[in-house]
Amino acid sequence: MAPASYNCIFNTICVMDASSRLGTKLVKRLLKRGYTVHAAVQNHGESLSLKGIECDHKKKLKIFESDPFDYHSILTALKGCSGLFYSFEPLSDYPTYDEDMAEVEVRAAHNVLEACAQTDTIEKVVFTSSATAIIWGHDKESASTGYLDERHWTDINFCRKFKLWHAMSKTLAEKTAWALAMDRGINMVTINAGLLMGPDLTISNPYLKGAAEMYEDGVFVTVDLDFLVDAHICVYEEIATYGRYLCFNHIINQQQDAFHLAKMLSPLPSSPQSMENDTRIIQQRISNKKLNKLMVDFKGCQSQMNQNVNVQDVCLS
């Protein structure tokens, strides 16, 4: 039996943007857990994988085209939903992060949270942000007494000075979302995710701007897709969750890890001699303790649920 603190009522959830890697995986996992899902796809195209899922779950999955700048399309996707998983993906006609992207992402966040406030059935919002909204602009001396965690915010002026547009956009969008959530009384939590690993990761990923500095500062964190999806569902289903949750399951703090990532991004014939000679392990200066405690309980609940399913299968066979 699941812990009492977990909300196990199967209801309707909206996933926006459902065509991203994270969104598509969330849709699949939520359907598997018994939820009805409104998959809100932004205008930059509907993923083929969602079409396949729709065929398998005709009664449980509805696909909506939802433009984050079209308030009414957001309301339509949210209608009848008790929860929202929201993540921003740049539109196809504006695919890269630059100084203007912050305004675009802020507008999208504002529209989505305002629509949530106008949807009476919405009980909880899980807003996907980034670890880059936490890590930039903190000197080592001021943080020497502890790790960076959910209490820290990236310095916007620092981002402007060093053209860290991804970090600036994520920080401003998240702050906008929090301001609206508090003003409108929306129950919201954020997932501040590390660099999402996967086969489609390229050197042009905007998260990687300042990678060398992140490495040297001990805050270069990454996350696997399955762990990220589990974290989202965990913070949604656990009633007592609050605030921000740093989400990562690996830190790049030694040269072997850095070289492995470099090979993924741009294959090299062999490890540079400087890397082979560097045996340092950079001290980790970032903590995801808040999420880890939650995930231990969630994994325990998951294991127990799976055992119950297996027992039922045996009884039915």
Buried (B, 14 or more C-beta within 10 A) or exposed (E): EBEEEBBEEEBBBBBBBBBBBBBBBBBBBBBEBEBBBBBBBBBBEBBEBBEEBBEEBEEBBBBBBBBBEBBEBBBBBBBBBBBBBBBBBBBEEEEEBEEEBBEBBBBBBBBBBBBBBEBEEBBBBBBBBBBBBBBBBBEEEEBEEEBBBBEBBBBBEBBEEBBBBBBBBBBBBBBBBBEBBEEEEBBBBBBBBBBBBEEEBEEEBBBBBBBEBBBEBBBBBBBBBEBBBBBBBBBBBBEEBEEBBBBBBBBBBBBBBBBEBBEBBEEEEEBEEEBEEEEEEBEBBBBBEBBBEBBEBBEEBBEEBEEEEEEEEEEEE
